[in-house]
């Protein structure tokens, strides 16, 4: 049925029959890809840029979308994203969108995961590359794995590949060295009937 807004707007008039024309996108329960396997080897960065390769349609939602290892401290953390690879954009804010700006984040301590709340969501399509950039106000405040080659696979499941990224010394300060964020990425698979 169709109604005037809101509801019948006091007219009690109901228009029927009516057929809704649209698409409903819904998500399955949250799945996590963890990239913090093994003991920390003592590598740190102020910021890390890295690529996610999506093998399925998915959404990263605000709740539990990103948890990472921060050094024991209080951090101001910014999370940016862009569609496409981060390579070549380490020193420029062009094309990056601020996804989260969390101030006063109290770290759970070295070796533990600290949740970074999103203020929005990121929708991804199968085959799409989406880059993330996580930066903290604390020098060497993010625990990383500095092994591997930028662009190589760091962790993966059947829906998402997390690639080795690049450490960045200051906000959009340019590439420094290969780095992988020690983190958990939460996502929900999307189903479009």
C-alpha positions as CSV (number, residue, x, y, z in Angstrom):
1,X,0.0,0.0,0.0
2,X,1.0,3.6,-0.3
3,X,0.5,6.3,2.3
4,X,0.9,10.0,2.6
5,X,3.8,11.1,4.8
6,X,4.0,10.5,7.7
7,X,1.7,7.5,7.7
8,X,-1.6,8.8,6.4
9,X,-0.9,12.4,7.6
10,X,-4.3,12.3,9.4
11,X,-6.3,11.6,6.2
12,X,-6.7,7.9,6.8
13,X,-6.3,7.4,3.0
14,X,-4.5,4.2,1.9
15,X,-3.6,3.8,-1.7
16,X,-3.7,0.1,-2.8
17,X,-2.5,-2.0,-4.5
18,X,1.0,-0.7,-4.7
19,X,4.2,-2.7,-5.5
20,X,7.5,-1.5,-4.0
21,X,10.3,-1.2,-6.6
22,X,13.8,-1.4,-5.0
23,X,16.6,-3.6,-3.8
24,X,17.3,-4.8,-0.3
25,X,20.9,-5.4,0.6
26,X,21.5,-7.4,3.8
27,X,24.5,-8.7,5.5
28,X,25.5,-11.9,7.1
29,X,27.1,-12.0,10.6
30,X,30.5,-10.4,11.0
31,X,33.5,-12.3,9.9
32,X,37.1,-11.4,10.9
33,X,40.4,-11.7,9.1
34,X,43.2,-11.5,11.6
35,X,46.7,-10.3,10.7
36,X,48.3,-10.4,14.1
37,X,49.5,-14.0,14.2
38,X,52.6,-14.8,16.2
39,X,54.6,-12.7,18.7
40,X,55.4,-9.1,18.0
41,X,58.9,-8.7,16.6
42,X,59.5,-5.1,17.8
43,X,58.6,-3.2,14.6
44,X,56.6,0.1,15.0
45,X,55.2,2.8,12.7
46,X,53.3,6.1,13.1
47,X,51.1,5.2,10.1
48,X,50.4,2.3,7.7
49,X,48.9,2.3,4.3
50,X,47.7,-1.0,2.8
51,X,45.4,-2.6,0.3
52,X,42.5,-5.0,0.8
53,X,41.4,-7.1,-2.2
54,X,37.8,-8.1,-1.9
55,X,36.8,-11.5,-3.3
56,X,33.1,-11.1,-2.4
57,X,30.6,-8.3,-2.0
58,X,31.0,-7.0,1.6
59,X,30.6,-4.2,4.0
60,X,32.9,-3.0,6.8
61,X,30.5,-1.6,9.4
62,X,31.3,0.7,12.3
63,X,31.1,-1.9,15.0
64,X,34.3,-4.1,15.2
65,X,35.4,-3.1,11.7
66,X,39.0,-2.5,12.7
67,X,41.0,-3.5,15.8
68,X,44.8,-3.0,15.9
69,X,47.8,-3.3,18.1
70,X,48.7,0.1,19.6
71,X,51.5,0.8,22.0
72,X,50.5,1.5,25.6
73,X,49.4,5.1,25.5
74,X,46.5,7.4,24.7
75,X,46.2,7.8,20.9
76,X,44.3,10.1,18.5
77,X,43.7,7.8,15.5
78,X,42.6,8.7,12.0
79,X,41.5,6.0,9.5
80,X,41.3,7.0,5.8
81,X,40.3,4.9,2.8
82,X,40.4,5.2,-1.0
83,X,39.2,3.1,-3.8
84,X,42.1,1.5,-5.6
85,X,45.7,0.9,-4.4
86,X,47.6,3.1,-2.0
87,X,50.8,2.8,-4.1
88,X,51.8,6.2,-5.4
89,X,49.5,8.1,-2.9
90,X,51.7,7.8,0.2
91,X,52.6,11.5,0.2
92,X,49.3,13.0,-0.9
93,X,45.9,13.3,0.7
94,X,44.3,13.5,-2.8
95,X,41.6,10.8,-3.2
96,X,41.6,9.7,0.5
97,X,38.4,10.0,2.5
98,X,38.4,10.3,6.3
99,X,36.5,7.3,7.7
100,X,37.2,7.7,11.4
101,X,38.8,10.2,13.6
102,X,39.0,8.8,17.2
103,X,40.5,11.0,19.9
104,X,41.6,9.8,23.3
105,X,41.8,6.1,22.3
106,X,43.3,4.3,25.3
107,X,45.3,1.4,24.0
108,X,44.7,-2.1,25.4
109,X,48.5,-2.4,25.5
110,X,51.1,-4.1,23.5
111,X,50.1,-7.4,22.0
112,X,46.3,-6.7,22.6
113,X,43.8,-5.4,20.1
114,X,42.3,-2.0,20.5
115,X,39.0,-1.2,18.6
116,X,38.9,1.9,16.4
117,X,35.3,3.0,15.9
118,X,34.3,4.0,12.4
119,X,31.9,6.8,11.8
120,X,30.8,5.4,8.4
121,X,30.9,2.2,6.5
122,X,32.7,1.0,3.4
123,X,30.9,-1.1,0.8
124,X,33.1,-3.2,-1.5
125,X,32.4,-5.2,-4.6
126,X,34.0,-8.5,-5.5
127,X,37.2,-7.9,-7.4
128,X,37.6,-4.4,-5.9
129,X,40.8,-3.0,-4.3
130,X,40.3,-0.6,-1.4
131,X,43.1,1.0,0.5
132,X,43.2,1.9,4.1
133,X,45.5,4.4,5.9
134,X,45.7,4.2,9.7
135,X,47.8,6.9,11.5
136,X,48.2,7.7,15.2
137,X,49.3,10.8,17.0
138,X,51.9,8.8,18.8
139,X,55.3,8.3,17.1
140,X,55.9,4.6,16.6
141,X,52.5,4.0,18.1
142,X,51.3,1.2,15.8
143,X,52.8,-2.3,16.2
144,X,53.5,-3.7,12.7
145,X,55.2,-6.6,11.0
146,X,58.0,-5.1,8.8
147,X,58.7,-8.3,6.8
148,X,57.5,-9.1,3.3
149,X,57.2,-7.2,0.1
150,X,54.7,-4.3,-0.4
151,X,51.8,-5.7,-2.4
152,X,52.3,-9.3,-1.3
153,X,49.6,-11.2,0.6
154,X,49.9,-10.9,4.4
155,X,46.7,-12.6,5.3
156,X,43.6,-13.9,3.6
157,X,40.4,-15.8,3.8
158,X,37.9,-16.9,1.1
159,X,36.4,-13.3,0.9
160,X,39.2,-10.9,1.6
161,X,43.0,-10.6,1.0
162,X,45.1,-8.2,3.2
163,X,48.2,-7.1,1.4
164,X,51.6,-6.0,2.8
165,X,51.5,-2.2,2.9
166,X,53.8,0.7,3.5
167,X,54.8,2.5,6.7
168,X,54.4,6.2,6.7
169,X,56.5,8.4,9.1
170,X,54.0,11.3,9.4
171,X,50.5,12.0,8.1
172,X,50.8,11.6,4.3
173,X,54.6,11.8,4.8
174,X,55.5,9.4,2.0
175,X,56.5,5.8,1.8
176,X,59.1,4.5,4.2
177,X,59.3,0.7,4.2
178,X,57.1,-2.4,3.8
179,X,54.7,-2.8,6.7
180,X,51.7,-4.9,7.7
181,X,49.2,-3.8,10.2
182,X,48.9,-6.2,13.1
183,X,45.1,-6.1,13.3
184,X,41.7,-7.7,12.8
185,X,39.4,-6.6,10.0
186,X,35.7,-7.2,10.5
187,X,33.3,-7.4,7.6
188,X,29.9,-8.7,6.7
189,X,29.1,-10.4,3.4
190,X,26.4,-8.6,1.4
191,X,23.7,-10.4,-0.4
192,X,21.8,-8.7,-3.2
193,X,18.7,-10.8,-4.2
